[in-house]
Amino acid sequence: MKTRITELFGIEHPIIQGGMHYVGFAELASAVSNAGGLGIITGLTQRTPELLANEIARCREMTSKPFGVNLSFLPAVNPPDYAGYIRAIIDGGVKVVETAGNNPQKWLPMMKDAGIKVIHKCTSVRHALKAESIGCDAISVDGFECGGHPGEDDVPNFILLPRAAEELKIPFVASGGMADGRSLVAALALGADGMNMGTRFMATVEAPIHDNVKQAIVQASELDTRIVMRPLRNTERVFANAATEEVLRKERELGSRIRFEDIAPELAGAYPRIMQQGDMQSGVWSCGMVVGLIHDVPTVQQLIDRIMGEAHALIDQRLAGISAA
Ligand SMILES: Cc1cc2nc3c(=O)[nH]c(=O)nc-3n(C[C@H](O)[C@H](O)[C@H](O)COP(=O)(O)O)c2cc1C
């Protein structure tokens, strides 16, 4: 399948694996790229630029296909060494960066001078237009359904994607709620040039996370996510568990007086505990509503082949048949 996104990134299928903290290691990124999509290493999961350089080198040993690195620009008292991370990306020969969080403008010249294509993840049309105006090459449009940070506007993809299509000139992918061939065809129909998946890629054989997480995803329904941290204007969609309920209880009790420190016990260090040790109630972790559409743990190759098979069948048979009738 050929779209502006497959052309831009030199990939076979218009499917991207979004950066995921403590999930997006070389094993998953290389599996997605080997299957014809675009795999992405999560930059900040690597604690230093040197460790990111090692992870990029590991990924390169596992695939000869293009892959990217995610860099999330989050407000922080002591910001990470972004210049060092970008240097590691450039020196590692990586040609795609998925940026997220704050406006990446400050870092664009360094990346563009190195011939890197930048896809910025946004949750609103106005942020997408801003990213287009500062020179980003593509957008990942993240609807309210998404796992992780959906922003504060709460616009789901059935509205957000066609709105993005009305306004943007550069290509964009649909992100949030994407799971299968139906998602891909719907995303294309709504004006996107492909799709980005997070939660769906966690339930794959190659995702280097504890099996408890994969089983929890398979067993969960679309009712099993919660929205936390809205009072802190750092809204996040997460898996419903004991830690999530505790955060929500504190939010109700403290109201507008809540501070990040009040919920730090449920958040700090949660990712290694959940993703590596499989201690499922011990902290808050991002998860999309799409969890209700995930019923198995295939290999990445099986998943991507199945998605593309479904998408072609939908377009060539179901939709062509309806259209011709
Ligand atoms: C466990 C998990 C961790 C994530 N970590 C990050 C991250 O570190 N940086 C980032 O930009 N996005 C992160 N995301 C968001 C994904 O890249 C992607 O945008 C999102 O999962 C799409 O929604 P979906 O889960 O419905 O597919 C994370 C998502 C999940 C599920």
The ligand as an ORCA input file, in Angstrom:
! r2SCAN-3c Opt
* xyz 0 1
  C       2.523      2.120     27.807
  C       2.570      3.345     26.946
  C       3.647      4.217     27.075
  C       3.721      5.349     26.263
  N       4.827      6.170     26.377
  C       4.969      7.225     25.520
  C       6.153      8.018     25.542
  O       7.071      7.789     26.329
  N       6.244      9.059     24.665
  C       5.233      9.332     23.768
  O       5.362     10.263     22.976
  N       4.098      8.586     23.725
  C       3.942      7.550     24.565
  N       2.823      6.758     24.496
  C       1.773      7.067     23.475
  C       1.936      6.205     22.208
  O       3.111      6.528     21.515
  C       0.744      6.388     21.237
  O       0.641      7.753     20.868
  C      -0.568      5.945     21.837
  O      -0.400      4.729     22.522
  C      -1.623      5.779     20.763
  O      -2.819      5.333     21.304
  P      -3.251      3.772     21.363
  O      -2.626      3.253     22.609
  O      -4.742      3.825     21.421
  O      -2.728      3.086     20.139
  C       2.695      5.636     25.325
  C       1.610      4.751     25.214
  C       1.538      3.617     25.999
  C       0.359      2.690     25.827
*
